[in-house]
C-alpha cells in the first residue's frame, strides 16, 4: 500500500506541483483584489494623477502630458510621462474612475506573482522557488502597495520583468538573447520614468552587470536599443528642447544643493544599514517593530525596539555572508550572473539610500519597492543552506516559511479588519508600518461623505464651501465635481454668503473642532475616521447673499494641471504652449503657502503647521 501510494505520488507530482503554484498565485490575487474598489486608497496624489489623465481619456490621447511625476516637493523637477500613459491605458479599458485608474497597478501585481516564480527559478530549485512564491504572494508590504494607484507601485512588476529578461539576454544557453535584451531595454526605458529611486538605482545595476559580464550582442541590437530609449524619452527630450533645458536645469540644481556633512558620514552609513535591515525585515515578515509613530528617524530612533533592530541586523548580515559564500562556490555561469545581480542590486541601492540620508532626508518604507524581491531572495539563501542538512534542515526551513506566512497573514487580517469598520469606528493604527498616515480612509468612506454633502446641496441648491486637511480636500472636490458640484472658492472672512453650504471635515480621533465664531454649527455627521461638520454663517457675519457664478474659481490642482504642456498644446497651439512651458512649474514655496493656509484655517498651532508642511512635502517626493 505504501509503495503503491509512493509510485502514484511520484507519477502525479508534476500536476500536484503545478496545482500548488496555481494555489499560491490565486491566494496572492485574492489578497490583492479583495474589496479593491471599496477600500481603495485615494488621496491627494491619486486625485492629481486622475485629474491630469482624465482629459485624455475623455477628449483624446493628444491631451496626455509631455512630462511625468515630480520629485523633491513642489511641481518642478519631473521624470518622463510613462506612468501617466500607463494610467491612461488603464482608465480607457476599465473606466475613468478611481478604481479604473488603479486597475493596471492591480493587474501588474497579479502578473508579478508568476514572474517572481520564474525569476527565482533562475537560481533556486522549483520547490524552494515555490516556497518563496508563497511568501511573496502573502507579503503584507507587497499586497498593500498593490491595492491603489501610485507611480512607485508598478515598480515591482516592471523591475522583475526587466531583470528577468536581462538575465535571459546574458545567458550562455539562450538562443534569442538579442530579443531578450531589447525587451529589457524597453522595460528599462519605462521603469526609469516611474520614480527617481528607479531612475538612479536600476540603470546603475544594469550597466554594472553589463560591464561585469560583457555580453556579445549584435551591433544592430545596440542601435535598436538606442532608438528605443530615444523613442520612449522623446516627450521629455521635446519638452527640454522647447524650454531650453528647463527640466535639466532643475535636475542640476538638485545636485548643486545636495551634499551632506562629511563628519557624520559614518553615522549616516550606520543609519542606512539600519534602514536596510529593518525594512527588509518588514517586507519579508510583515512585522513592524522598528518603525515609529513619527516620520523622523525611521528604523533607528524608536525607543524600545533595540531587540528587533539587532535581530533584523543579524539576519541581514547572515544573509549577505551566505550571498557572498554562494557567489564564491557557484560554478554555473547563469546562476553566478543571478547572484551578481543580487549583489549589485543590494550594494547600489544601499549607496543610493546612503546618499539620501547623508543629505538629511528621511527614508520611507515605500522607497524599498525598488528592491522588493531582494529580501525574499536573501531569505531563500538561508533556506537553501538549511536544505543541505536533509530532514532536520528541511523541517526547520519549512517551519521558518510557516512563521513568515502566519506573520503576514495576521498583518493582512488585522489591516482588512480595520478597513471593514472605518465607516463605523475611527481607526488609527499604532505604528506607521507602510503608509506614513496613521488614519485609515477608504474610497467607500469618501463616497458616503460626498453622498451626504450632495444631499444637502440638492435640498437648497446652494454652492458648497469646504475645508479639510491638505491631503484630503482635493479628493472631495474631485468627487463633488464628478457629480456636477463645482469648486467656488475657499472659505474667506471677506466673503461669507447667506446662500452657501459650509462644511469642515476633521479626523474623528485627533482633530478638535476650532470653528470660527462667525459660523453657527448646524449638524455633525460621524463617518468613522472622519467627522463632517456643517455650518451656516451668522447673520452679522454675512457679507453677501450669494456668490456670482462669474466669480467661481478653480482648485489648486486644476490650476497646476492647466499649466501642464500636452501634445495637443505642443503641436496645435505652439505659441500658447511656449507660454505654458514657462509657467508650468509651481514652486515649492507656493505649495508650502497653500498648505500653511489650510492648516491655519483648520485651527492648528505653529508647531502643528510645521509638521503638516513637512509631511505634505514628503508626500510629494
C-alpha positions as CSV (number, residue, x, y, z in Angstrom):
1,X,0.0,0.0,0.0
2,X,2.8,2.4,0.9
3,X,4.8,1.5,-2.2
4,X,1.8,2.0,-4.5
5,X,1.0,5.4,-2.9
6,X,4.6,6.5,-3.3
7,X,4.5,5.5,-7.0
8,X,1.2,7.3,-7.5
9,X,2.5,10.4,-5.8
10,X,5.7,10.3,-7.9
11,X,3.7,9.9,-11.1
12,X,1.3,12.7,-10.2
13,X,4.0,15.0,-8.8
14,X,4.2,17.4,-11.7
15,X,0.4,18.0,-11.6
16,X,0.5,18.4,-7.8
17,X,3.3,20.9,-8.0
18,X,1.7,22.9,-10.8
19,X,-1.5,22.9,-8.7
20,X,0.5,24.3,-5.7
21,X,1.8,27.1,-7.9
22,X,-1.7,28.0,-9.0
23,X,-2.9,28.0,-5.4
24,X,-0.2,30.4,-4.4
25,X,-1.0,32.7,-7.3
26,X,-4.7,32.5,-6.7
27,X,-4.1,33.4,-3.0
28,X,-2.0,36.3,-4.0
29,X,-4.6,37.6,-6.4
30,X,-7.4,37.2,-3.8
31,X,-5.5,39.2,-1.2
32,X,-4.7,42.0,-3.7
33,X,-8.2,42.3,-5.1
34,X,-10.3,41.7,-2.0
35,X,-12.7,44.7,-1.7
36,X,-10.3,46.5,-4.1
37,X,-12.7,49.3,-5.1
38,X,-14.5,49.9,-1.8
39,X,-11.3,50.0,0.2
40,X,-9.2,51.9,-2.4
41,X,-6.5,54.3,-1.0
42,X,-7.3,57.6,-2.8
43,X,-5.7,60.8,-1.6
44,X,-4.1,64.0,-3.0
45,X,-1.5,62.3,-5.3
46,X,-4.1,59.9,-6.7
47,X,-6.6,62.8,-7.4
48,X,-3.9,64.8,-9.1
49,X,-2.9,62.0,-11.4
50,X,-6.6,61.1,-12.1
51,X,-7.4,64.8,-13.0
52,X,-4.3,65.0,-15.2
53,X,-5.1,61.9,-17.2
54,X,-8.9,62.3,-17.4
55,X,-8.9,64.9,-20.3
56,X,-7.0,62.4,-22.5
57,X,-9.5,59.6,-21.6
58,X,-12.5,61.9,-22.3
59,X,-11.2,64.0,-25.2
60,X,-8.4,62.1,-26.9
61,X,-4.8,60.8,-26.5
62,X,-3.4,64.2,-27.6
63,X,-4.3,65.6,-24.1
64,X,-1.6,63.4,-22.5
65,X,1.4,65.4,-21.0
66,X,5.0,65.6,-22.1
67,X,6.3,65.3,-18.6
68,X,5.6,62.9,-15.7
69,X,5.7,62.8,-11.9
70,X,7.7,65.2,-9.8
71,X,10.4,64.8,-7.2
72,X,11.7,66.7,-4.2
73,X,8.5,68.6,-3.3
74,X,6.6,71.2,-5.3
75,X,5.9,70.7,-9.0
76,X,9.3,71.4,-10.5
77,X,11.7,68.6,-11.5
78,X,9.9,65.9,-13.5
79,X,10.5,62.5,-14.9
80,X,9.2,61.2,-18.1
81,X,5.4,60.6,-18.5
82,X,5.4,56.8,-18.8
83,X,3.3,56.3,-15.7
84,X,0.6,58.7,-16.9
85,X,0.5,56.8,-20.2
86,X,0.0,53.5,-18.3
87,X,-2.7,55.1,-16.2
88,X,-4.4,56.4,-19.4
89,X,-4.5,52.8,-20.8
90,X,-5.9,51.6,-17.5
91,X,-8.7,54.2,-17.5
92,X,-9.6,53.7,-21.1
93,X,-10.1,50.0,-20.5
94,X,-11.5,49.9,-17.0
95,X,-13.3,53.3,-16.8
96,X,-12.5,56.9,-15.9
97,X,-13.0,56.4,-12.2
98,X,-10.6,56.0,-9.3
99,X,-10.7,52.1,-9.4
100,X,-10.4,52.3,-13.2
101,X,-7.2,54.4,-13.0
102,X,-5.8,51.9,-10.4
103,X,-6.7,48.7,-12.2
104,X,-3.4,48.5,-14.1
105,X,-1.5,48.6,-10.9
106,X,-3.6,45.7,-9.7
107,X,-3.1,43.7,-12.9
108,X,0.7,44.3,-12.8
109,X,0.7,43.0,-9.2
110,X,-1.2,39.8,-10.4
111,X,1.4,39.3,-13.2
112,X,4.3,39.8,-10.8
113,X,3.4,36.6,-9.0
114,X,4.2,34.1,-11.8
115,X,7.0,36.4,-12.9
116,X,8.6,36.2,-9.4
117,X,8.5,32.4,-9.5
118,X,10.2,32.4,-12.9
119,X,12.8,34.9,-11.6
120,X,13.5,32.7,-8.6
121,X,14.0,29.7,-10.9
122,X,17.0,31.4,-12.5
123,X,18.8,30.2,-9.3
124,X,16.7,28.2,-6.9
125,X,15.1,24.8,-7.2
126,X,11.5,24.6,-8.1
127,X,10.5,23.6,-4.6
128,X,12.4,26.5,-3.0
129,X,11.0,28.9,-5.6
130,X,7.5,27.7,-4.7
131,X,8.1,28.4,-1.0
132,X,9.4,31.9,-1.9
133,X,6.4,32.5,-4.2
134,X,4.1,31.6,-1.3
135,X,5.7,34.3,0.9
136,X,5.7,36.8,-1.9
137,X,2.0,36.2,-2.5
138,X,1.1,37.0,1.1
139,X,3.6,39.7,1.9
140,X,1.8,42.4,3.7
141,X,4.1,45.0,2.2
142,X,3.7,43.8,-1.4
143,X,-0.1,43.4,-1.0
144,X,-0.8,46.9,0.4
145,X,1.2,48.6,-2.3
146,X,-0.6,46.7,-5.0
147,X,-4.0,48.0,-3.9
148,X,-4.0,51.6,-5.1
149,X,-2.7,53.8,-7.9
150,X,0.7,55.4,-7.3
151,X,3.7,55.6,-9.6
152,X,6.1,53.6,-7.3
153,X,3.5,50.8,-7.1
154,X,4.2,49.5,-10.6
155,X,7.9,49.2,-9.9
156,X,7.9,45.6,-8.5
157,X,6.4,44.1,-11.7
158,X,8.5,46.3,-14.1
159,X,11.7,45.6,-12.3
160,X,11.1,41.9,-12.2
161,X,10.3,41.9,-15.9
162,X,13.3,44.0,-16.6
163,X,15.8,41.8,-14.7
164,X,14.2,38.5,-15.8
165,X,14.6,39.5,-19.5
166,X,18.0,40.9,-18.8
167,X,19.2,37.7,-17.2
168,X,17.9,35.8,-20.2
169,X,19.8,38.0,-22.5
170,X,23.0,37.4,-20.5
171,X,22.6,33.6,-20.5
172,X,25.0,31.4,-22.5
173,X,22.2,28.9,-23.1
174,X,19.8,31.5,-24.6
175,X,19.3,31.4,-28.4
176,X,17.3,34.7,-28.5
177,X,19.4,36.8,-26.2
178,X,19.2,39.8,-28.6
179,X,15.4,39.9,-28.4
180,X,15.5,39.5,-24.6
181,X,18.0,42.3,-24.4
182,X,15.7,44.6,-26.4
183,X,12.8,43.7,-24.2
184,X,14.8,44.6,-21.2
185,X,15.7,48.0,-22.8
186,X,12.0,48.7,-23.4
187,X,11.1,47.9,-19.8
188,X,14.2,49.9,-18.6
189,X,13.0,53.0,-20.6
190,X,9.6,52.8,-18.8
191,X,10.9,51.9,-15.4
192,X,13.3,54.8,-15.2
193,X,10.4,57.2,-15.8
194,X,8.3,55.9,-12.9
195,X,10.3,57.1,-9.8
196,X,13.6,58.7,-9.1
197,X,14.6,55.8,-6.9
198,X,14.4,53.6,-10.0
199,X,15.9,56.3,-12.2
200,X,19.2,56.2,-10.2
201,X,19.4,52.6,-9.0
202,X,18.2,50.3,-11.8
203,X,20.3,51.7,-14.7
204,X,23.4,51.5,-12.4
205,X,22.7,47.9,-11.7
206,X,22.2,47.1,-15.4
207,X,25.3,49.0,-16.6
208,X,27.4,47.4,-13.8
209,X,26.3,43.9,-14.8
210,X,26.9,44.6,-18.5
211,X,30.5,45.6,-17.7
212,X,30.9,42.6,-15.5
213,X,29.5,40.0,-18.0
214,X,30.4,41.8,-21.3
215,X,27.7,40.1,-23.4
216,X,28.2,39.9,-27.2
217,X,25.1,41.3,-28.8
218,X,24.8,42.1,-32.5
219,X,25.8,45.7,-33.4
220,X,22.3,46.2,-34.8
221,X,20.9,45.3,-31.4
222,X,22.8,48.2,-29.8
223,X,21.5,50.6,-32.4
224,X,17.9,49.4,-31.9
225,X,18.3,49.7,-28.2
226,X,19.4,53.3,-28.5
227,X,16.5,54.1,-30.8
228,X,14.1,52.5,-28.2
229,X,15.5,54.7,-25.4
230,X,15.2,57.9,-27.6
231,X,11.6,57.0,-28.6
232,X,10.5,56.4,-25.0
233,X,12.2,59.5,-23.8
234,X,11.1,61.7,-26.7
235,X,8.4,63.5,-24.8
236,X,10.9,64.6,-22.2
237,X,13.5,65.4,-24.8
238,X,11.0,67.5,-26.8
239,X,10.0,69.3,-23.6
240,X,13.5,70.2,-22.8
241,X,14.3,71.4,-26.3
242,X,11.3,73.6,-26.2
243,X,12.1,75.0,-22.8
244,X,15.9,75.3,-23.5
245,X,16.7,72.6,-20.9
246,X,14.5,73.8,-18.1
247,X,14.0,70.3,-16.6
248,X,17.7,69.5,-16.9
249,X,18.4,72.8,-15.1
250,X,16.1,71.7,-12.2
251,X,17.9,68.4,-12.2
252,X,21.3,70.0,-11.9
253,X,20.1,72.4,-9.2
254,X,19.1,69.4,-7.1
255,X,22.7,68.1,-7.3
256,X,24.2,71.6,-6.6
257,X,22.1,71.8,-3.4
258,X,23.0,68.2,-2.3
259,X,25.9,67.2,-0.2
260,X,25.9,66.1,3.4
261,X,28.0,66.7,6.5
262,X,31.3,64.7,6.0
263,X,31.8,64.5,9.7
264,X,28.7,62.4,10.1
265,X,29.2,60.1,7.2
266,X,29.9,57.0,9.4
267,X,26.7,57.8,11.5
268,X,24.7,58.1,8.3
269,X,26.1,54.8,7.0
270,X,25.1,53.0,10.1
271,X,21.6,54.6,9.9
272,X,21.3,53.4,6.3
273,X,22.3,49.9,7.3
274,X,19.5,50.1,9.9
275,X,17.1,51.2,7.2
276,X,18.1,48.2,5.0
277,X,17.8,45.7,7.8
278,X,14.5,46.9,9.3
279,X,12.7,47.4,6.0
280,X,13.9,44.1,4.6
281,X,12.5,42.5,7.8
282,X,9.2,44.3,7.3
283,X,8.9,43.3,3.6
284,X,9.6,39.7,4.4
285,X,7.7,39.2,7.6
286,X,5.0,41.9,7.6
287,X,6.1,42.6,11.2
288,X,6.9,46.2,12.0
289,X,8.5,46.5,15.4
290,X,11.1,49.1,14.3
291,X,9.3,52.0,12.6
292,X,8.0,54.6,15.0
293,X,4.9,56.7,15.0
294,X,6.8,59.7,13.9
295,X,8.2,60.2,10.4
296,X,11.6,61.3,11.8
297,X,14.2,58.6,12.1
298,X,12.6,55.5,10.5
299,X,14.5,52.4,11.5
300,X,16.8,53.6,14.2
301,X,15.4,56.1,16.7
302,X,12.3,54.4,18.1
303,X,12.8,53.6,21.9
304,X,12.1,50.0,22.9
305,X,12.9,48.4,19.6
306,X,16.6,47.5,20.2
307,X,15.9,43.8,20.2
308,X,14.1,43.9,16.9
309,X,16.8,46.1,15.4
310,X,19.6,43.7,16.5
311,X,17.5,40.8,15.2
312,X,17.0,42.3,11.8
313,X,20.6,43.4,11.5
314,X,21.8,39.9,12.4
315,X,19.5,38.3,9.8
316,X,20.7,40.7,7.1
317,X,24.4,40.2,8.0
318,X,23.9,36.4,7.9
319,X,22.1,36.6,4.5
320,X,24.8,38.8,3.0
321,X,27.5,36.3,4.2
322,X,25.5,33.5,2.5
323,X,25.2,35.6,-0.6
324,X,29.0,36.1,-0.9
325,X,29.6,32.4,0.0
326,X,27.2,31.2,-2.7
327,X,28.8,33.5,-5.2
328,X,32.3,32.1,-4.4
329,X,31.2,28.5,-4.6
330,X,28.8,28.7,-7.6
331,X,30.3,27.5,-10.9
332,X,27.3,27.7,-13.2
333,X,27.5,30.8,-15.3
334,X,23.9,31.7,-15.3
335,X,23.5,31.2,-11.6
336,X,26.6,33.3,-10.9
337,X,25.1,36.0,-13.1
338,X,21.9,35.9,-10.9
339,X,24.0,36.2,-7.7
340,X,26.0,39.1,-9.1
341,X,22.7,40.8,-9.9
342,X,21.5,40.5,-6.3
343,X,24.9,41.7,-5.0
344,X,24.8,44.8,-7.3
345,X,21.2,45.4,-6.5
346,X,21.8,45.4,-2.8
347,X,25.0,47.5,-2.9
348,X,23.9,50.1,-5.3
349,X,20.5,50.6,-3.7
350,X,22.2,50.9,-0.3
351,X,24.6,53.5,-1.7
352,X,21.7,55.5,-3.1
353,X,19.8,55.3,0.2
354,X,23.0,56.4,2.0
355,X,23.2,59.5,-0.3
356,X,19.6,60.3,0.6
357,X,20.3,60.0,4.3
358,X,23.6,61.9,4.0
359,X,21.7,64.8,2.6
360,X,19.5,64.9,5.7
361,X,16.4,63.3,4.1
362,X,14.3,60.6,5.6
363,X,14.0,57.1,4.0
364,X,10.5,55.7,4.0
365,X,9.3,52.1,3.6
366,X,7.8,53.0,0.2
367,X,11.3,53.6,-1.2
368,X,12.1,49.9,-0.8
369,X,9.6,49.0,-3.6
370,X,12.6,49.3,-5.9
371,X,14.2,46.3,-4.1
372,X,11.1,44.4,-3.2
373,X,12.3,40.9,-4.5
374,X,15.7,41.1,-2.7
375,X,14.6,40.3,0.9
376,X,12.9,37.1,-0.4
377,X,15.9,36.1,-2.5
378,X,18.2,36.6,0.6
379,X,15.8,34.6,2.7
380,X,15.9,31.9,0.0
381,X,19.7,31.6,0.5
382,X,19.1,30.7,4.2
383,X,16.5,28.1,3.2
384,X,18.9,26.7,0.6
385,X,21.6,26.2,3.2
386,X,19.2,24.6,5.6
387,X,18.1,22.1,2.9
388,X,21.7,20.8,2.9
389,X,21.1,19.3,6.3
390,X,18.5,17.0,4.8
391,X,15.5,16.2,7.0
392,X,16.2,18.4,10.0
393,X,17.2,21.3,7.8
394,X,14.1,20.9,5.6
395,X,11.9,20.7,8.7
396,X,13.5,24.0,10.1
397,X,13.2,25.7,6.8
398,X,9.5,24.7,6.5
399,X,8.9,26.0,10.0
400,X,10.5,29.3,9.1
401,X,8.3,29.6,6.0
402,X,5.3,28.8,8.1
403,X,6.2,31.5,10.7
404,X,6.7,34.2,8.0
405,X,3.5,33.1,6.3
406,X,1.5,33.3,9.5
407,X,3.0,36.7,10.4
408,X,2.0,38.2,7.1
409,X,-1.5,36.7,7.1
410,X,-2.0,38.0,10.6
411,X,-1.0,41.5,9.5
412,X,-3.3,41.3,6.5
413,X,-6.2,40.1,8.6
414,X,-5.6,43.0,11.0
415,X,-5.4,45.5,8.2
416,X,-8.5,44.3,6.4
417,X,-10.4,44.2,9.7
418,X,-9.6,47.8,10.2
419,X,-10.8,48.7,6.7
420,X,-14.0,46.8,7.3
421,X,-15.1,49.1,10.1
422,X,-13.7,52.5,9.0
423,X,-17.3,53.7,8.5
424,X,-18.3,52.6,12.0
425,X,-15.3,53.3,14.2
426,X,-12.4,55.8,14.0
427,X,-9.5,53.7,13.1
428,X,-6.0,55.0,13.8
429,X,-3.1,52.4,13.6
430,X,-0.5,52.4,16.3
431,X,2.6,52.2,14.0
432,X,3.3,53.7,10.6
433,X,4.2,50.3,9.2
434,X,3.9,51.2,5.5
435,X,1.8,54.3,4.9
436,X,3.0,57.5,6.6
437,X,-0.6,58.3,7.6
438,X,-1.9,56.6,10.7
439,X,-5.6,57.1,9.8
440,X,-7.4,54.7,7.5
441,X,-9.7,56.4,5.0
442,X,-11.2,54.4,2.1
443,X,-12.9,55.3,-1.1
444,X,-16.2,53.8,0.2
445,X,-15.9,56.2,3.2
446,X,-15.3,59.2,0.9
447,X,-18.3,58.3,-1.3
448,X,-20.5,58.2,1.9
449,X,-19.3,61.7,2.9
450,X,-19.9,63.1,-0.7
451,X,-23.4,61.5,-0.7
452,X,-24.2,63.4,2.4
453,X,-22.9,66.8,1.1
454,X,-24.6,66.2,-2.2
455,X,-27.9,65.5,-0.4
456,X,-27.7,68.8,1.5
457,X,-26.8,70.7,-1.7
458,X,-29.7,69.2,-3.6
459,X,-32.1,70.3,-0.8
460,X,-31.3,74.0,-1.1
461,X,-29.3,74.3,-4.3
462,X,-26.6,76.4,-2.6
463,X,-22.9,76.2,-3.5
464,X,-20.6,74.1,-1.3
465,X,-17.6,75.6,0.5
466,X,-15.3,73.0,2.0
467,X,-12.4,72.9,4.4
468,X,-10.4,69.8,5.1
469,X,-6.7,68.7,5.6
470,X,-4.4,69.4,2.7
471,X,-4.2,65.7,1.6
472,X,-7.9,65.2,1.7
473,X,-9.6,68.4,0.4
474,X,-8.7,67.8,-3.3
475,X,-10.2,64.4,-3.3
476,X,-13.6,65.6,-2.0
477,X,-13.6,68.3,-4.7
478,X,-12.8,65.6,-7.3
479,X,-15.8,63.5,-6.2
480,X,-18.1,66.6,-6.0
481,X,-17.2,67.9,-9.4
482,X,-17.7,64.4,-10.9
483,X,-21.3,64.9,-9.7
484,X,-21.6,68.4,-11.1
485,X,-21.0,70.3,-7.9
486,X,-18.1,72.7,-8.7
487,X,-15.5,74.4,-6.6
488,X,-16.5,78.0,-5.8
489,X,-13.6,79.4,-3.7
490,X,-12.0,78.8,-0.3
491,X,-13.8,79.9,2.8
492,X,-12.7,83.5,3.3
493,X,-13.5,86.1,6.0
494,X,-14.1,88.8,3.4
495,X,-16.8,86.9,1.6
496,X,-19.4,84.9,3.5
497,X,-22.6,84.1,1.7
498,X,-26.1,83.5,3.2
499,X,-26.8,81.1,0.4
500,X,-23.9,78.7,0.9
501,X,-23.3,75.2,2.4
502,X,-20.2,75.3,4.6
503,X,-18.5,72.0,5.6
504,X,-15.5,71.1,7.6
505,X,-14.0,67.6,7.6
506,X,-11.9,66.5,10.6
507,X,-10.3,63.3,11.8
508,X,-12.6,61.9,14.5
509,X,-9.7,60.7,16.8
510,X,-7.3,63.6,17.0
511,X,-8.7,66.7,15.4
512,X,-10.5,69.2,17.6
513,X,-13.2,71.4,16.2
514,X,-12.0,75.0,16.3
515,X,-14.5,76.7,14.1
516,X,-14.7,80.5,13.6
517,X,-17.2,82.4,15.7
518,X,-18.6,83.8,12.5
519,X,-20.3,80.4,12.0
520,X,-23.0,78.5,13.7
521,X,-22.9,74.7,13.9
522,X,-25.9,73.2,12.1
523,X,-25.1,69.5,12.0
524,X,-22.4,67.0,12.9
525,X,-22.1,63.7,10.9
526,X,-19.8,60.8,12.0
527,X,-18.2,58.7,9.3
528,X,-15.8,56.6,11.3
529,X,-12.3,58.0,11.0
530,X,-13.7,61.3,9.6
531,X,-16.4,63.6,11.0
532,X,-18.2,66.2,8.9
533,X,-19.4,69.4,10.4
534,X,-22.0,71.6,8.6
535,X,-22.1,75.3,9.3
536,X,-24.0,78.4,8.4
537,X,-22.7,81.9,8.7
538,X,-24.2,84.0,11.5
539,X,-26.4,86.9,10.2
540,X,-24.0,89.6,11.4
541,X,-21.1,87.9,9.5
542,X,-22.8,87.6,6.1
543,X,-21.3,89.9,3.5
544,X,-23.4,88.9,0.5
545,X,-26.4,86.8,-0.3
546,X,-24.8,84.6,-2.9
547,X,-21.6,84.3,-4.9
548,X,-21.8,85.3,-8.6
549,X,-21.2,82.4,-10.9
550,X,-18.6,84.6,-12.8
551,X,-16.6,84.7,-9.6
552,X,-16.2,80.9,-9.4
553,X,-12.5,79.9,-9.0
554,X,-10.6,76.7,-9.8
555,X,-8.8,74.4,-7.4
556,X,-5.1,74.5,-6.9
557,X,-4.7,71.1,-8.6
558,X,-6.7,72.2,-11.6
559,X,-4.6,75.3,-11.9
560,X,-1.4,73.2,-11.8
561,X,-2.8,70.7,-14.4
562,X,-3.9,73.5,-16.7
563,X,-0.3,74.6,-17.0
564,X,1.0,71.2,-17.9
565,X,2.0,71.1,-21.6
566,X,0.2,68.3,-23.5
567,X,0.9,67.0,-27.0
568,X,-2.1,69.0,-28.2
569,X,-0.7,72.3,-26.9
570,X,2.7,71.5,-28.3
571,X,1.5,70.7,-31.9
572,X,-1.6,72.7,-32.3
573,X,-1.2,75.7,-30.1
574,X,2.6,76.1,-30.2
575,X,2.8,79.7,-29.1
576,X,0.4,79.1,-26.2
577,X,2.4,76.0,-25.3
578,X,5.6,78.1,-25.0
579,X,3.8,80.4,-22.6
580,X,2.5,77.4,-20.6
581,X,6.0,75.9,-20.6
582,X,7.3,79.0,-18.9
583,X,4.6,78.9,-16.3
584,X,4.3,75.2,-15.8
585,X,6.5,74.9,-12.7
586,X,4.8,75.6,-9.4
587,X,7.5,76.3,-6.8
588,X,7.8,74.5,-3.5
589,X,7.2,77.9,-1.8
590,X,3.8,78.2,-3.4
591,X,2.8,74.7,-2.2
592,X,4.1,75.4,1.3
593,X,2.0,78.6,1.3
594,X,-1.1,76.7,0.3
595,X,-0.5,74.0,3.0
596,X,0.1,76.7,5.7
597,X,-3.1,78.5,4.7
598,X,-5.2,75.3,5.0
599,X,-3.5,74.3,8.3
600,X,-4.3,77.7,9.9
601,X,-7.8,77.5,8.7
602,X,-8.0,74.2,10.5
603,X,-7.0,75.8,13.8
604,X,-3.6,74.3,14.1
605,X,-0.8,75.9,16.1
606,X,2.6,76.8,14.6
607,X,4.3,73.5,15.7
608,X,1.4,71.5,14.1
609,X,1.6,73.7,11.0
610,X,5.3,73.0,10.6
611,X,4.7,69.2,10.9
612,X,1.9,69.4,8.4
613,X,4.1,71.2,5.9
614,X,6.9,68.6,6.3
615,X,4.6,65.7,6.0
616,X,2.9,67.1,2.9
617,X,6.2,67.9,1.1
618,X,7.3,64.4,1.9
619,X,4.1,63.1,0.2
620,X,5.1,65.0,-3.0
621,X,8.6,63.5,-3.2
